[in-house]
Amino acid sequence: MTGDRTTVRAQSNVVGVAILLGVVVVSLGTLTAGIGSVVEENAATADAARVAADLDAALDPVEATGVHRGRASFTDGRLQTVERELRVLNESGPVGPPIRVDALVFTAGDRRVTFLAGAIVRGPPDNARMRTPPPITASRGGEGGVLVVGAPELNGTVGVSATGGGSALVRTNVTHRRNELGNGSYRVAVETETPDAWRRYFERRDAAVSTREFDGDGVPSVVASYPGERVGYLVVHDMRLEVQNG
């Protein structure tokens, strides 16, 4: 009888050890998966930060004239252009046709960086922040003020992807043309998928902000209305953008 009890205890110990080992293996697997997710998350965040800094250095529509080169590096993701427009309006309506500024967009999962109208915005549409402001300058106050609207036109089509690490050569050939718009009450409309980031930017500069869709494509424009009459200038920066792998 004693032998039977000893055998049962031995078997129980073996089963207990096996269960314990199973729990440890499952726990280690869960821990490893969690660590992997954190590593991937951190890598994606670092990628987005690096791309934002790279695009800021490579795309310089206001200061650059002629050929300018830079490089954008990322582990995984895609760089592509999307159609976007900028409009200047006065009390009567549009001042000339819309300007095809377009946007250069980097995406990697839910990570997103956008160069649009000279601004760099990081983050998805519902949680985006403006990293670099656009070249739109208005004097404070109303009457007798000045509004300068810089409108960088990418003027190029881009589609570049990388998996496991890569970089893209970013080349621009920049020219500028300035148009005096005269005295008036002006509004600036920027078509964007990150309207909250643009709204906050314009509101901090004392503009009244609304949202409107101009062309029925489902992408809204953030419309900034500047108070009072002022002299308006439109400066178009034609960038002639080219982006190549390597």
Secondary structure, 3 states (H helix, E strand, C coil): CHHHHHHHHHHHHHHHHHHHHHHHHHHHHHHHHHHHHHHHHHHHHHHHHHHHHHHHHHCCCCCCCEEEEEEEEECCEEEEEECCEEEEEECCEECCCCEECCEEEEEECCEEEEEECCEEEECCCCCCEEEECCCEEECCCCCCEEEEEEEEECCCCCEEEECCCEEEEEEEEEEEEEEEEEEECCEEEEECCCHHHHHHHHHHCCCEEEEECCCCCCCCEEEEECCCCEEEEEEEEECCCEEEEC
